């Protein structure tokens, strides 16, 4: 059975922190593949200005090719109309790859703490296990606390692993924090500052090229 990681997000732009999460998930869970899944219309960012879907996909492809052969970029949410609900994406992956795949949905602790605001959140664990990236920066927020509040039927079976009545589990994946964010990168770009070292080199070159095209009013 293939072990498949599913890592969703806006990725505007993808940065070294995202890639560090991907590498940690591959290593600690023994994944065969990890899909980066950019949201086409992220429901929690309705009304906010985000880069075009095609541009975010292009940067992810540059990062994936440069970084790790087990990284794959999926455009599944760009091919579906309406808001990019994770519950629909997980269902589509399950239908596409069938029972021969075991799915692990990767999510940050900040997003996991707000999971009850997600569309049909109680159905998410029907199609995949959760892998929660535990970051010390969240202070008193903890994976165990969120599990107890949002998934009271789940009990800790071993350290950092919770199980319920179904076959899927919730895992806490601890990793060293990477001090970078997409909002920081966008702010640096707006101020004309370098983003070298914060994104993969090919992504940095792509961002420079697009900024130059926007400044001159050209498109290629």
Secondary structure, DSSP 8 states (H G I E B T S, - for coil): -EEEEEEEE--TT--HHHHHHHHHHHHHHT-SEEEEEE-SS-GGGTTS----HHHHHHHHHHHHHHH-TTEEEE-GGGGS-S---HHHHHHHHHHHHGGGEEEEEEEEHHHHTTGGGSTTGGGGGGT-EEEEEE-GGGTT--HHHHHHHH-TT-EEEETTEEE-SSS-EEEEEE-------HHHHHHHHHTT---BTTB-HHHHHHHHHHHHHHHHT---
